[in-house]
Each structure stands twice: as C-alpha cells, then as structure tokens.
Amino acid sequence: MQSKNVLVYPNPTSTTLFIDLEYEQASQIHIIDATGRILKREILVSGSNTIDVSSLPSGTYRLKVISNEGTFYSGFVKLDR
C-alpha cells in the first residue's frame, strides 16, 4: 500500500513489515487487530523502517501511522511461515 508519504510492504508477510516514510519528523505506528486492540506501538524515523511481526498470529491487521503531517491508515495480512 502506498500513499504520498508512506510505503508499506510486503503484503502479505510472515515475519517482517517494511515501512518507508518520507515525513521529516519521527512518526508513531500502531498495529491494530480486528477487534480494535493495539498490539504493537513503535516510533519510526524518516526513511526505511523494519517492523518484526513474526510474533503476531496470522490474520488481518490495520496499520495506523501518526505524524505531524496527519494520520495514514493501511492494512496488511500476516501469514504463518
């Protein structure tokens, strides 16, 4: 999934999610499950970031990126290895 300032790949994934940000300042991400629970929170920097999702159960997740430039939503599918 790509927007003007965020690129999230690969989708689906089993172990690692890559997030490329063009924002100039650090951003926060939330990984949210189907029930709305926030399972993971991390701070991301401008450029390439790597998120380990291997501990998440397989399923569909929402990714919320919060920055000074706004909030971006994406989704991804986590598969078992």
C-alpha positions as CSV (number, residue, x, y, z in Angstrom):
1,M,0.0,0.0,0.0
2,Q,1.4,3.4,-0.9
3,S,0.3,7.0,-0.2
4,K,2.2,10.2,-0.9
5,N,4.5,9.7,2.1
6,V,4.2,6.1,3.2
7,L,5.0,2.8,1.6
8,V,4.2,-0.5,3.4
9,Y,5.4,-3.8,2.0
10,P,5.4,-6.8,1.5
11,N,1.7,-7.6,1.8
12,P,1.1,-10.4,2.8
13,T,4.0,-11.0,5.1
14,S,5.0,-13.7,7.6
15,T,7.9,-12.1,9.5
16,T,8.9,-8.6,8.6
17,L,7.0,-5.5,7.5
18,F,8.9,-2.7,5.8
19,I,7.7,0.9,6.2
20,D,9.3,3.7,4.2
21,L,8.4,7.2,5.4
22,E,9.0,10.5,3.7
23,Y,8.0,12.5,6.7
24,E,10.7,14.8,8.1
25,Q,10.0,14.0,11.7
26,A,9.6,10.8,13.6
27,S,6.2,9.1,13.4
28,Q,4.4,6.6,15.6
29,I,2.7,3.5,14.4
30,H,0.0,1.3,15.9
31,I,-0.7,-2.2,14.7
32,I,-4.3,-2.9,15.4
33,D,-6.1,-6.3,15.3
34,A,-9.7,-7.0,14.0
35,T,-11.2,-6.2,17.5
36,G,-9.5,-2.8,17.7
37,R,-6.8,-3.7,20.2
38,I,-3.5,-2.0,19.7
39,L,-1.0,-4.9,19.7
40,K,2.2,-3.0,18.9
41,R,3.4,0.6,19.1
42,E,6.7,1.8,17.7
43,I,8.4,5.0,16.8
44,L,9.5,5.3,13.2
45,V,12.1,7.6,11.6
46,S,12.1,9.2,8.2
47,G,13.4,6.7,5.6
48,S,13.3,2.9,5.8
49,N,12.0,1.1,8.9
50,T,11.6,-2.6,9.7
51,I,8.9,-4.0,12.0
52,D,9.0,-7.6,13.3
53,V,5.5,-9.0,13.0
54,S,6.6,-12.7,13.5
55,S,5.0,-12.9,17.0
56,L,1.6,-11.9,15.7
57,P,-0.9,-14.6,15.0
58,S,-2.0,-15.0,11.4
59,G,-4.8,-12.6,10.4
60,T,-5.6,-9.2,9.0
61,Y,-4.3,-6.1,10.7
62,R,-4.6,-2.3,10.5
63,L,-1.6,-0.1,10.5
64,K,-2.0,3.4,11.8
65,V,0.8,5.9,11.1
66,I,0.6,9.1,13.1
67,S,2.8,12.1,12.2
68,N,2.7,15.9,12.3
69,E,1.5,15.8,8.7
70,G,-1.6,13.7,9.5
71,T,-2.7,10.1,10.1
72,F,-2.4,7.3,7.5
73,Y,-4.2,4.0,7.6
74,S,-3.2,0.8,5.8
75,G,-3.8,-2.8,6.2
76,F,-1.7,-5.9,5.9
77,V,-2.1,-9.7,6.2
78,K,0.1,-11.7,8.5
79,L,0.6,-15.3,7.4
80,D,2.2,-18.2,9.3
81,R,5.6,-19.3,8.0
